Amino acid sequence: MDGTIAKRTAQTCYVIGDIVFLPHYTMPDHFVFPGLDCRTMSRYELGKVLFKPEELESMGATKTLSHLWSRTSVNTHMVVI
């Protein structure tokens, strides 16, 4: 490891209280809780944890920008190691 910091870009996030909802890595226009691993979830479970912007706004979320690692929905050249 050479100490290089991965490139980050400003991306839309939503905040409700102390919870920051982050853009999903591969599903454009969907937001999730931080640290959520959706790979093993059923469709039913996913329906409870994936949110569209209008859903978050209806729950009182505030739109903000955060500098995050690129998502494949934003940067199709992302490499996952």
C-alpha positions in Angstrom: 0.0 0.0 0.0 1.5 3.3 -1.1 -0.6 5.7 1.0 -2.5 7.1 -2.0 -6.0 8.2 -1.2 -8.7 7.1 -3.7 -10.2 9.9 -5.7 -13.5 11.2 -4.3 -16.2 13.3 -6.0 -19.0 15.4 -4.6 -22.2 13.4 -4.6 -25.7 14.0 -3.4 -26.6 12.5 -0.1 -29.7 12.9 2.2 -29.6 13.4 6.0 -32.4 12.6 8.5 -31.3 13.3 12.0 -27.8 11.8 12.4 -28.3 9.3 9.6 -26.7 10.0 6.2 -28.2 8.1 3.3 -25.6 7.4 0.6 -26.1 6.8 -3.1 -26.1 3.1 -3.9 -23.0 1.9 -5.7 -24.8 0.4 -8.8 -28.4 1.6 -8.7 -28.7 5.2 -9.8 -31.3 7.3 -8.0 -31.4 5.0 -5.0 -30.0 5.7 -1.5 -29.1 3.4 1.4 -28.0 3.4 5.0 -24.2 3.7 5.4 -22.4 0.3 5.6 -25.4 -1.7 4.2 -24.5 -4.8 2.3 -27.3 -5.5 -0.2 -25.7 -8.5 -1.9 -27.5 -11.2 0.2 -30.8 -9.5 0.7 -34.1 -10.6 -0.8 -36.2 -8.3 -3.0 -38.5 -7.8 0.0 -35.7 -6.8 2.3 -34.2 -4.5 -0.4 -37.6 -2.7 -0.7 -37.2 -1.7 3.0 -33.7 -0.3 2.7 -33.5 1.3 -0.8 -34.9 4.8 -1.0 -35.6 7.2 -3.9 -35.0 10.9 -3.3 -38.7 11.7 -3.2 -39.2 9.1 -0.5 -36.4 10.6 1.6 -37.7 14.1 1.1 -41.2 13.1 2.2 -39.6 11.8 5.4 -38.0 15.2 6.0 -34.5 14.5 4.7 -32.2 17.3 3.8 -30.3 17.1 0.6 -26.5 17.7 0.9 -23.2 17.0 -0.9 -20.5 14.7 0.4 -17.2 13.7 -1.1 -17.4 10.0 -1.7 -15.6 7.3 -3.7 -17.0 7.0 -7.2 -20.1 4.9 -7.7 -20.5 2.7 -10.8 -23.7 4.7 -11.5 -21.6 7.8 -11.6 -18.3 6.5 -12.9 -18.5 3.3 -15.1 -14.7 2.8 -14.9 -14.7 2.0 -11.2 -12.6 -1.0 -10.3 -13.5 -3.1 -7.2 -10.7 -5.0 -5.6 
